[in-house]
Amino acid sequence: MRIHIGENAEMAITTLRENKMRSFLTVLGVVIGITALLSVVSILMGVYGNVSEYLTDYGPETLFIFRFDAGIHTGRLSPEERTRKPLTLEDAEAIEELCPAVRAVTVSLSPRYEEEGPSRGPVTARYLSKEVSGIDYNGTLPATEDVFNSRPRIGRFFTDAENAHRADVAVIGSDIAKTLYPDIAPLGKPIMIDGVTYEVIGVLEPRKGGFVKDQSADKSVMVPYRSYHKHLPQDDEHFVGATAYPGRMSEAEDQIRGVLRRRRNVPYNN
């Protein structure tokens, strides 16, 4: 057996010497294949980690509710989609009242979303000579801090009292704070949004998730719902967020669907 092994090894070495180029290409192919495989695995693990981090940052029991289906849309909206009415503040209040599996509910108010995009152009935030364009400007409820895990890094979120009294206060994203107030503390400073001046009372923690996160999250300016409506009464697009009790995600989703179907007169076969 040892003799056979020695002969086989000698034949293999002789073959490699006589076919150096072919041997080199074979080894090179194996190295490239293994390297490519390891690279793909590393990328997939990185993407998985980013997605998990992004979803965990918003909370594992969070539901996002909008009048259009989630995801990427191609082509024109269907006739049925174009006739859908925006959600309302009352819809959010009904979800909170009638869905026992739901722990908390919030709503955000913004310009009407048409088929070609938002009904108003890009919004700009200003402080003195500095400005940031293309910000996510919306009016929301204090519950957003809990529902979407929108925690201020410095300062605080606005209160129910400030919402009820339509106070002109704002919580801003980290990118806006860096651009408008690079060398000073932003708390207590004014910020002008489309001609309306608010007082900055909080700066949000940067959103996690790396390259898969919603980049607009760090360029947001959130103001009390009723303050926003005071200045822009024509805007009526509502985005609703809800948080289910632990272990009751599917139950909460079914309850929300049922409540909205009844309120919006949508038959159960649609």
N, C-alpha and C positions, 0 to 999 in steps of 0.2 A: 504493500500500500504506500509506503514511504517513497519507493522508487517511482511509482506512478505519479504521486504528487510532485516529486522533483522534476520528472519529465514534463508534466503539464505546465509547471511554472516556467521551465526553460523554454518550452514552445511559446508560451504567452509572451515572454520577454523578447524572444526572437521576432515574433509577429509585430510587437510594438516598435521594435527597431526598424523593421523593414517597411512599416507603414506609419511613419512618424506623423505625417500630415493628417491622415485619417484618425489616428489615435488622439491627436491634439484636438481635432474638431469634435470628436466624440466626448472628450472630457469637458471641452468648452460648452457644448450643448447641455451636458448634465449640470454644470455650474450655473449657466444662465437659467435653466429651468428651476433649479432649487432657489436661486436668488429671486426670480420672479414670483414663485410661490410664496416665499417668506414676505416679500414686499406686499403682495395682495392681502395676505393674512394680517399684516401689520396695519394696512389701511383700513380693512374691514373692522378690526378691533378698535381702531381710533374713531371711526364713524359711529360704531355701536356705543362707545363710551361717551361721545359727544351727544348723541341722541338721548341716551339715558340721563345724562347730566341736565340736558335741556328740559326734558319732561319732568324730571324730579324737581327742578327749580320752580316749576309752576304748580307742582303737587300731583300725586298719582291719582287723586280722586276728583280732579278738575274737569268740568264739562264746558265746552265752548259752543254757544248757541247763536246762530245767525240765520237770516232768511234764505241764504243760498247755501248749497252744499259745500262742505269743506273740500280742499284739494285744488289741483291745477285744472283750470277750465280752458278748453280750446273751442274756437268758433263762437257763434252767437248764442245768446241765451234762448231757451225754448220759450214758446208763447206762454206756457204755464209759469215759468220762472219770472218772466217780465211782468206778470200781473200780481206777483206776490207783494203784499203790503209789508212795510218795515215792522219789526217788532216794536213794542212800546214799553214804557216804564211800568204800565199796569200789567203787562205780560210777566215781567220780572217779579212784581209783587205777588201775582197769582201763583207763580212757581214757588215762591218762598212760603206762601200760606197753605198751599194745597198738596205739596209734595213732601211727605214725612221722611223720605230717605235723603232729602236735601238739607245740608247743614247751614249753608250760607249762599246768598245770591247777590250779584252786583250787576250793574249795567253801565255801558259807556255810550255817550251821545256824540255824534259826528255828522258831517255833511252826508246827504243822501248819496248812496252809491248807485250810479247809473251803469248801463252796459259798457260804456266806454271808460268808466272809472268814476272817481269821486266828482260830485257836481261842482266843486270849487278847486281852484288850482293849488299848487304847493304853498304851505303856510310857513312864514318866517318868524323866528324869534330874535329879538334885538335887546342889546344892553349897551348904551352909549354908542360907540362906533363899531361895535362887533355885532355880527349876526350869523344865524344858522338857518339855512333854508331846508325845506322838505321834512319838517318835523311832524310828529304824530301828536296832534293837538285834539284833546277830547275832554268832555265833561263826564265825571263819573261819581260813584258813591264812595263813602269811606270804607265800605265793605271790600272794595277792590284790594286793599292792603292785605286782607286775609285770604280772599278767594284766589287771587293770582300771585300771592306771596310777594307783593310789591313792597318790600321793606326799605325804608329810608336808611341810607348809610350815615347821613347826618341830618339833623332836624327831625321832623315828624310828618305824619300824614294829616290831612285836614279832618275835621270832626263833623259829626251830625249837626251840631249847632252852626258851624260855619257854612255847611250846605244849606240849612234851613234859612239862614240870614243872607244867603247869596254873597258871601264874602269873596273878595277878589284876591285869593291866595292860590299858590301853585306849588306842585311837587314836580321836579324836573329830573330828566334822565342824566346819567353820568357824563355822556358825551357833550351834552349842552352845557353842563356845569364847567367842563374843561375848556370849552371854546369861548364861552361868554365871560367866565370869571377865572381866568388862568392863574392870577396872582393874588386874588382876594377871596374871602369867604363869601359864598353866594347867599347865605341865610340873611333874610331881611332886605336883600337888594331887589330892585324892581326888574321885571322882565316884561317886554312889550310883545304881545301877540296880535297881529293884525289890528293895530291901533288901540288895543286894550292893555292897560298896565296892571300886572298882578305882582304881589309880593311873594318872593320865594321863601317857603317855609320848610322845604325838605329836598334832599337829593337822593335819588334811588340807588340802591346797590346795582352794580353792573350785572346784566343777565348772564347766566352760565350757558355753556353749550358750544363755545367755539364757533366754527364755521357753519353750523346748522341752525344757530339761533336766529330769531327774528331781529335783524339789525336795527329796525325802527324802535325797538324797546328801549334802547339807550338814548334815543333822540325824542323821547316823549315829553310832553307837558300836560300834566293832568290837573284839572281844576274842578271845584265842586260842580256837580251836575246842574244845580239850579243857577249857579253863577254863569255857567256856559250858556244855558237857555236864556238867561237875562240878556246876554249880548248877541246871541245868534238864535232867535226864536224860530227861524225858518228851518233849521237843521232838525231832522227827525229820524236819522238812521241809528238804530239801537243794536248794540252788540251785548249779549247777555252771557255772563259767566256764572257757573254754579259749582259748589263743592259738595260732594256726597259724603255721607258718614262712612267710616272705614268698613269695607266689605260689602257696601250697598251700591256700588257704581251702576251695575246693570238695572237694579231696581229704580234708582233715581232717574236713569235715562228713560225708562219706560213711563214713569210718572210724568216727567216733563213733556214727553211726546203726547201723552194723553191730554194734559192740561192745554197745551198749545193747539192741538187739533180741535178741541171743544171751543176754545176761545176764537179761533180763526175759521171755524166751520169747514175744516178739512176732513173729508171722508177717510175712513180707516183703510180703504183699499188704495190710497195714493201714497 
